[in-house]
């Protein structure tokens, strides 16, 4: 595998980890995420690097345009990048009917 291919393969996880760090810093949103995901804070810390958890973080943020805009603005990302990263993580290929 070429190094640029490896970089591309990890880019979705890196973006999702940035989203998790951003979410963890939001005292107003983190409890909402924990409540909606059923995770305890200790579980989230322990499982933070798992692709399924990272996908859940992006799913959560993608539910609200204001959250995505705030995250992307703070991270210096284009608004389309979280959706692209989500599609590359496990479960991101599923059809959403809403």
Secondary structure, DSSP 8 states (H G I E B T S, - for coil): --HHHHHHHHHHHHHHHHHHHHHHT-TTTHHHHHHHHT--HHHHHHHTT-HHHHHHHHHHHTT-HHHHHHHHHHHT--TTHHHHHHHHSTTTTS----
